[in-house]
Amino acid sequence: MNINIKAEIESMKQWCLDNYDNGADTMVECWEDEDYEDLFTGEYASGKIADAWDTLKKIASIYEDRQADAKYYREYY
């Protein structure tokens, strides 16, 4: 693994901890370093740091939306 990517992964993990209640809990609890690395080197990754961060934040947003939907349905159905 590229040393720059490894440093970014550590920053991403901290961001996820800081945003645990905003959709990043799944990443904190389930993701391994390889999952973060895929944001940089995966099949659809551009290899750009900014794009990897953007993808990470979009995934957290999707998780947050799903959690809100689940909470809504538990309360009203």
HELIX and SHEET records of a PDB file:
HELIX    1   1 ILE A    3  ASP A   18  1                                  16    
HELIX    2   2 TYR A   20  ASN A   22  5                                   3    
HELIX    3   3 ASP A   25  CYS A   30  1                                   6    
HELIX    4   4 ASP A   33  THR A   41  1                                   9    
HELIX    5   5 ILE A   49  TYR A   76  1                                  28    
END                                                                             
